[in-house]
């Protein structure tokens, strides 16, 4: 009997019939029993051989302590064979301690490095080389594991994230007939996403093309600051803050170009989604750049933080319809080559 304990920070796993929970149900079919300890408030749930346990505590320290107690109980009662953790910081450290205590395997799933400073950096440097296996979402991350953290290559498996939305057949040249030229970005309004650079670039772009708009879909700590900045730059009418949206398909279908200007990424799902809609993509050299989409072939890739380069390629795509269509088609073809759900589950 092969039984797994997963330590997770994703509260959506506790939401009945959410995409996150449905995905775990599918994962559970690949093992005898999947037990997930979610460090968030909620109710215990059981579906077939999937057991989901919430950690109902008000703060991070108490959550870790309660999680440790619950994890020990689950490991003993369920006779767990493997611990898997989608984290390289505090949960990973907890997972490592449990794996050593009970002499069972530890797998870490790494999607990227956010807030990689201070004690988090110390923990990651300690935990990563000591895991029994590591799953990463890109070759870029695999290279970093080896070169920066000293992880043995043989321990690392590259598994791209599966996108449930499906592949769209929209051609980049078949977009809505609108006088506005729309740049779209989707994501958290957080420092790592560097959406402020897009706003600064827009201020320059509209000096030449005043009928251009930037649509920002998402919420976060920087919303107020970004709105104030767009007002100070005099481009309030050109920058639309659209908040969180349950259905983002309509925005992909209306946009002319998709942009991602993050300082750091793992395997950004928004790039897969934009490519599936045949959208030409501008992105910084992070995450799936160079793997899923390649510079000048299926996207325009700029250095991280390069605002002037961003301004240039934004203007270039406004002016060159043929290039937009070429990049959009190539990005769509790249998505078609990604492994399917069953292939990923079997990895």
C-alpha positions, 0 to 999 in steps of 0.5 A: 500500500502506497500512502502519501501525506501532502503539506499544502498552503492552498486554501482552495483545496478545502473548497468543494468542487474547486479546480484545486480540489478536483485536481487532488481527486485525480491525483488520488487515483494514482495512489492507494491513499492521498492525505492532504494537510492544508494550513488554512481554516476549513472542514475535514473532507473525504472523497474516496481515498482522498482525505483533506485536513484543515489546520484551524489556527489563527497565526502562522506559528500556531499553524505550524505547531498544530500542523506538526501534531496532526502530521505525526498522527496521520503518519502513524495512523495511516502508515504514510510512505511519502511526504510531498510539499509544494514549498521550499520554506517553512512547510518544507522544513517541517516536511524534512523533520517529519521525514527524518523522524519517521524515516520516510521519503520527502518530495518537494515541488518547486514552482518558483522563488518569491520573498527569497530573503532572510530566514526563508533563504537560509531554510531553502539552502538547508532543505533543498539539498536534503530532499529525496526528490524535487519536482520543478516546473521548468528547465530554468528552475532545474538549472538553478537547483543544481547550480545554486543549491547543489541538488543532484541532477538525478533527484530532479524531475521537470513537470510543467503545470497542466492548465485546465482551461483547454486550448482555444482556436482563436486566431490573433488576426480575428480579434474584435474590431475596436479602435483601442489597442489593448495590452493585457496583464493578469496577476497579483498586484504584488512587487514581484509582478512589477506591473508598475513597469508596464504603467511607466512604459504606457506613459511613453507609448501613449505619447505616440499612440493615444488610443492604447489601453492597459488592462490590469486584471487582478488584486493585491497590496499595490493596487492603490499605489499603482492607481495613484501612479497612473493618475500622476502620469496623466494616463488614468483613462488609459489604464483600467484596473479590473480587479479579480475576475472569475472568467478571464477568457473574455479578456484574452479574447478582446486583448491585442497583446499579453504582457508579463513583466515579473521579476521572478516566475516559476511556470506562469499559467497566464502565459499558457492561457495567453498562448492558447488564445493565440495572443502575441506575448511580451514577457521578461526573461523568467519562468517559461521564457526560452522554453514554452515561448522563445524570443522572436519566435513565439514571443518577445522576451526582454530583460527583467526590469528593462523598461525602455526595452518594454516601451520599444517592443510595445510600440513595435507590436502596435505597428506590426500586425504581421509580427503580432499574428506570427507570434500569436500563431507560434505561441499557440502551436507551442502550447499544443506541444505541451504534455497532456493531463494524463502524461503529467499525472504519469510523470 
